[in-house]
Amino acid sequence: MGKWFRVFEHEFTTQLRRPAFLILGLGLPVILALLGVAYMHISPSITVPSLNLMGDMGPKTVGYVDHTGIFPPPDPESPFGTLVIRYESEAEAR
């Protein structure tokens, strides 16, 4: 049992002195912390344009032409059923 501890102690101390261990063990957390601080500093100045889906006049309707016949007609009971209109041809949709 004493030899196991001696081998563990030797491996542990030699690994602590390796430059790769020092860079990854100490340098990487510092770099990640700096990136986090930079992100928190920059993020309030980033603005994302909001999507005004409702518009100024209320909800917009969307129409589609199904040439394949795969899609069922919109359900009028669903919240979006009145916003989606199915057309039989492109001429009718115009």
C-alpha positions as CSV (number, residue, x, y, z in Angstrom):
1,M,0.0,0.0,0.0
2,G,2.9,2.3,0.7
3,K,4.2,1.9,-2.9
4,W,0.9,3.0,-4.4
5,F,1.0,6.2,-2.4
6,R,4.6,6.8,-3.4
7,V,3.7,6.3,-7.1
8,F,0.7,8.5,-6.8
9,E,2.7,11.2,-5.1
10,H,5.4,11.1,-7.8
11,E,2.9,11.2,-10.7
12,F,0.9,14.0,-9.1
13,T,3.9,16.2,-8.5
14,T,5.4,15.6,-12.0
15,Q,2.0,16.4,-13.7
16,L,1.7,19.6,-11.7
17,R,5.0,20.8,-13.1
18,R,4.2,20.2,-16.8
19,P,3.6,23.4,-18.8
20,A,0.5,22.0,-20.5
21,F,-1.1,21.3,-17.1
22,L,-0.4,24.8,-15.9
23,I,-1.8,26.3,-19.1
24,L,-4.9,24.3,-19.1
25,G,-5.4,24.2,-15.3
26,L,-4.8,27.9,-14.6
27,G,-4.8,29.7,-18.0
28,L,-8.0,28.3,-19.5
29,P,-10.3,29.3,-16.5
30,V,-8.8,32.8,-16.6
31,I,-9.4,33.1,-20.4
32,L,-13.0,31.8,-20.0
33,A,-13.6,34.3,-17.2
34,L,-12.3,37.2,-19.4
35,L,-14.5,36.1,-22.3
36,G,-17.5,36.0,-20.0
37,V,-16.8,39.5,-18.6
38,A,-16.3,40.8,-22.2
39,Y,-19.6,39.2,-23.3
40,M,-21.5,40.7,-20.4
41,H,-20.0,44.1,-21.1
42,I,-20.8,43.9,-24.9
43,S,-24.2,42.2,-24.7
44,P,-26.3,45.2,-23.5
45,S,-25.2,47.2,-26.5
46,I,-26.4,44.5,-29.0
47,T,-30.0,45.1,-30.1
48,V,-32.1,42.6,-32.0
49,P,-34.8,44.1,-34.2
50,S,-38.2,43.0,-33.0
51,L,-40.5,41.3,-35.5
52,N,-43.8,43.1,-35.7
53,L,-45.9,40.2,-36.9
54,M,-49.2,41.9,-36.1
55,G,-48.4,45.0,-38.0
56,D,-50.2,48.3,-37.4
57,M,-53.5,47.2,-38.8
58,G,-53.8,43.9,-36.9
59,P,-53.0,40.3,-37.9
60,K,-51.9,39.6,-41.4
61,T,-53.3,36.8,-43.5
62,V,-51.1,34.4,-45.4
63,G,-52.3,32.4,-48.5
64,Y,-50.9,29.4,-50.1
65,V,-51.5,27.2,-53.2
66,D,-51.1,23.5,-52.7
67,H,-50.4,21.9,-56.1
68,T,-49.7,18.5,-54.5
69,G,-52.9,18.2,-52.4
70,I,-50.9,16.9,-49.5
71,F,-51.8,19.7,-47.0
72,P,-55.2,19.7,-45.4
73,P,-57.2,22.9,-45.4
74,P,-56.6,25.1,-42.3
75,D,-58.8,24.3,-39.3
76,P,-60.9,27.4,-38.5
77,E,-61.0,26.4,-34.9
78,S,-57.3,26.7,-34.5
79,P,-55.8,30.1,-33.4
80,F,-54.1,30.5,-36.8
81,G,-57.0,29.0,-38.9
82,T,-58.3,32.4,-39.8
83,L,-54.9,33.8,-40.7
84,V,-54.1,31.1,-43.3
85,I,-56.0,30.9,-46.6
86,R,-55.8,28.1,-49.0
87,Y,-56.2,28.9,-52.7
88,E,-56.8,26.4,-55.5
89,S,-54.7,28.1,-58.1
90,E,-52.1,30.9,-58.4
91,A,-54.5,33.1,-60.4
92,E,-57.1,32.8,-57.5
93,A,-54.4,33.7,-55.0
94,R,-53.5,36.9,-56.8
